[in-house]
């Protein structure tokens, strides 16, 4: 029974002609027949434990869920593609028969996931390669699939993997999409030769790495200059030199470099720096060996001052790091360092 709704006009009693859209039906059949070929290929590649755990075929693509304990490798995916395409190019006839279930089982037909069968079953055979119980629409010959291409392999549940793929016109559409991407990439890389894209990309990446290196070196020089100017702000708590400062516009690595550079200028000293980059507050503390001997513990310093900013942190006596969330409290946190170092060195 078919249900339909009139797009226009009125349905009157009488005869009506129902026409199947050949293009749509063929697209669905390609994806369905290819699913059977894929199922068989996976059993050959991964093992006989592979069993269908769900399937969907449409006029645009196919989705096949199967039991397997780990992600497929790139090589296994390529092998599955090759086996299916080999079966397509072998032009195997697809034969549909209704047989008593016992006779079908003797042929080695594979039952489908979640299906219940009666005394008579429909068996779809693709040459000597694939034999399965199936009630769906199929091609007359495997060659009608055209081509087969896997587009993704993912996990959907424990012990269940999912493959999505396209056939026929879907492969052509995918090729056209890839060609468009290659053309756009070639244009962006300023080359007219798609076959030279890999070489051009490697050249551009080499230039990019060289620029990154120069930027990093420049950043280190700028950090050293900023650190030199900050040294004028050193104060002394007893015999311990202390430098605290907030530095904007630097990342964590640059902040550590600045702290390390400042520490290198001290004999018995402590450096505590902070930065706020894109709303992310970071504190870094470093101490010289003599300062550690006198009782300084950077881990405890960071633990206390990050708490003021609504964060946390910690580390070793000579080096520690932490973060916070309240930028309004950064000055209060840095001011607290004097009190903490005084308590530590007088303990």
N, C-alpha and C positions, 0 to 999 in steps of 0.2 A: 504494500500500500504506500502511495506517495501523497504527501500533503503539500499543497502549494497555495500561495496567496496571489490573487490577481494584481498586477501592477496598475492596470487601468481597465475600465470596462466592467462588465458583469458576467459571471459564469452562468450559463444557461444549461438546462438538461440537454443531453445529447452526447455525441461522440467527441473525444478530444485526443489529440496526438501528442505523445510525450517524446521529446527528442533528447538524447544524451549529448552533452557537449563533448565531442570527441577529443578536442585538445586538452580539456580539463581531465577527462577520464584517463587519457594516455599519460599525462603528467603524474597522476596518482598511481597508476599502474607501474610506471618506471620506478618510482620510489618504493613501492611495495615489493616488487620483484627483487630490487636491489637489496632490500632488507633481508630477504631470505639468503641471498648470496653472501651478505655480510655476516649473518649468523653462522653460516658454515665456515667462512674464512676465519672467524674468531676462534671457533672450536679447533681448527687446525693449527693456529698460531699460538693461542694461549693455553689450550688444553680442553679436555672433554668436560671439565667442570663448568664451562661456560653455558649458561642457560638464559633464555629470554626472561627479563624481569619487567617488561613493559615495552610498548611500542606505539608510535604514532606516525602515520603517513598522510601527507597532504599533497596538493599540487605544486608546492614550492620546495619542500624538503622532507627528509625522514629523520626520525629520532628513535634510537634503539637503546634500551636499557638492558644490561646483562650482568650476570654475577661474575665478579672477579675481585681479587683481594688487593690489587694495587693499580696505580696509574700505568697506562700503557706507555712504552718508550716511543720516541720519535721513529725509531726503526720499525717497531711493531705496527705503528699506525701506517707507515709507508708500505709495509708488507701486506697489510689488510687491504689497502687501496689497490695494490697490484693484483692480488688474488681476485678481487671482485672484477677489476677491469679485464683481467685475463679470461674470466668466465664470460664476461660480456662479449669480448672479441672472439670467443670460441663459437659464438652463434648457436648456443645450445637450445633445442626446442623446449618449450615450457608446456607440459601436458597436465591437464586437470582431469581427475577421475574421482568417481564416487565408489568407494569400496567398503566391504564389511570391515569393521574395525580390527578384527584379528588378522585379516589379510594385509591391511595397511601397516600393522605393526611388524609383520614379517618382512615388509619392504624396508624397514628401518626408518619409517617416517617419524619425524620429531614432533611431539605434541607442543602446542603453544601455551604460554604462561596463563594460568587462571581459567583455562577453557574446560568445559565439561562436554563429553562426547557421547553420542548415542551409538546404536548398533551399526549405522552406516555413516562413514566420514568422507569428507572431501580431501583429496590428497593432491598436492601440487608438486610436480617433479620438474627439475631443471637439469636435463641430461642425466648423467649419473652423479652429478655433483651435489645437488640439494633435493631432499625429499621431506616435505613437512605437511602436517595437517593444516589446512587453511580454508577459510570461507570467503576470502576477499578477492578483489579484482586483480588480474595479472596480465602480463604481456603474452604474446604468442611465442616469442623468441628472446633470449637474453640480449641479443644484439640491439633490440629496440630501446634498451636503456641508454644507448649512446655512450656516455661516459659517467664515471662515478668519482666523487671527490669528498673526502672527509673534511668538515669545517671545524669540528671541535671534539675533544675527548675530555670529559670531566667526571668528577665523583658526585653522586646524588644522595648516597646513603652508605652506611657501613657495608662494605662488600658488594656494592652496586656501582657500576660505571655507566656513563652515558656517551654515546656517539651520535653526533648530528652530521648529516651529509646531504649532498645534492646530486641530482642526475640530469642527464639530457640538457634541456634549455637552462636549468639551474646552474650547470657547470659553465655554460657559455656566459651567463650573466656574471658569474664569479670571475671568469677570465677578464671580462670587460671592466669589472670593478678594479681588479688588480692592475690592468693596463692603465686605467685612469690614474691610479695612485702612483704608478711608476712614472707616468708622464708628468704629473704634478711635482714629484720628487726631482725628476731630471731638470725641470724648469727652475725649481728652487735652488738646485745645486749648479745652475747655469751650465748645463751640458745638453747637447742635442742627441747624444748617443746613449740610449737606454742600456745597451750592453756594457757600457763603461761606468755604469752607476756605482758598482761596488768599489771600483778603483777611485772614482771621484769622491765617494763618501769617506773612504779611508784617508784620502788626502785632506779633506775638510776636517776630519776628526784629529788628524795630526796637527793641523794649524790651531784647532781649538785647544788641544792639550798644551801646545806651546804658549798660547795666550794665557791659559789658566796658570801655568808655571810662572809667567812674568807677573801676572796679577798677584799671585801668592807672594812672590819675592817683594813686590812693591808694597803689599800689605804689611809684610814683616818689617820693612824699612820704616814705614809710617808708624807702625806700632812702637818701634824702637825710639823714634823721635818723640812720640807722645809720652812714652815711658820716661825718657830723659827729662822732659819738662815736669812730669809728675814728681820726680825725685826731690824737687824743691819743697814738696809738702811733707817730707818725712818729719815725724815728731819722735820724741824719746820718752819711754816709760822706764825709768831707772836706766839700766844699761842696755835695754832692748829698743832697737829702732823700729818704728811702726809707720807703715804707709797704708792709708785707706783712701780709696777714690772710686767714683762712679764714672764709667766710660761708655758713651753712647756710640752706636754705629759699628760695633764689632761683634763677631760671632764668638762662640765658646772657645774655639781653638786660638783665635787672636787674643782673647782675654787671658788665656793660660800663658801664651807667649809673653805678653806684657808683664804678667806677674812673675814669670820665671826670669825675665830680663832684669826687673827691678830687684828681685831677690839676689841676683848675682852681684849687684852693687853693694850688698850689705854683708857685714861679718856676723853680726848678731841681730837679726831682724825678722820682721813679720810683714807680709804683704796681703792685704784683703781688698779685692776689686769686685765691682759689680757691673752688670750691663743689663739693658732692657731692649731686647731686639724683637720687634713685632709682637709686643705684649708678653714675651717670655723673659722672665727675670732670672739671671744667673749670678751666683756668688762663687768666687774662687779664693782660696786662702793657701798661702805657702809660707814656710818658715825655714830658716837656716838651721844647720845642725846645732850651733851654739844656742839658738833660741829654744830649740826643742829640749836641750839639756837644762835650760833654766826653767822649764815647766810648761812651755807653750804647747798647746795641742790644737792643731788646725781643725781636726774633726769636731771637737767640742765647740770651737768658735763658730763654725758653719752651722752646727746643730742649733745653737742659740739664736743666731741672727736670722736664719731662714724662717724660724718659728715666728719672728716678729712680722715677717711679710706673708704669713699664712702659708708657708711652704715647709720643706724639710730638706735635710742633707746630712752629710757626715764624711768621714774619711780617716786618713792616717794623721799622726802627729805633724808630719812635715808637709802634707798636702791634702786638701779636701775641696769638695764642690757640692753645691746645692742649688735649689731654685725657690722661687716664691711666686705669689699671685697678686699681691697688693703693692703696686708701684709707689703709692703715696707713702709707704713706710720704709723705702730704701734708705733715706737719709737717717732715719731713726736706727735702722739696723747697723749701718756703718758707724754711727756714733757710739753704739753699744760695744764696739770692738775694744775701745780704750779701756773700758771697765773690765771686760773679760780678760784681756792680756794682763792688766794690773793684778787681778785676782790670781791668775795662773802663775805669774812670776813671783808673787809674794807668798804662794802656798808653801 
